[in-house]
C-alpha cells in the first residue's frame, strides 16, 4: 500500500504544481497519461486482469476460479449425459463444495 500512496501523492503534487497548471490542455493530458501508464505497469499482465488493489484482486481471482469450475462442471455434466451416465459425476461431487466456498468468500467478505 505504501507504493500506491507514494504514487498518488506524487500525482497530486504534480497536478497541483504551478508548472502543470501553466501547461496546455494537450500537455496536461500527456502528463496524466504517463502517470496512468506507470500505474498499469505496476500490476503487470495479471494486474490488468485482476486489478492492483489487494482486496479487489483476491475477490476477482476467487470469482475467476469459481467461473472456471462452473464451466468445467457444465462440460462434465454434458459429457456424462451424452454417454448415458448420471449427471452427478465424481468431478461435480468434488468441485461443488469448492464453488460454494468460493461464492461464500465472494459474497460474504466483510469490509473491515
Buried (B, 14 or more C-beta within 10 A) or exposed (E): EEEEEEBEEEBEEBEEEEEBEEEEEEEBEEBBEEBEEEBEEEBEEEBEEBBBBEEEBBBBBBBEBBEEBBEBBEEBBEEBEEEEEEEEBEBBEEBBEEBEEBBEBBEEEEEE
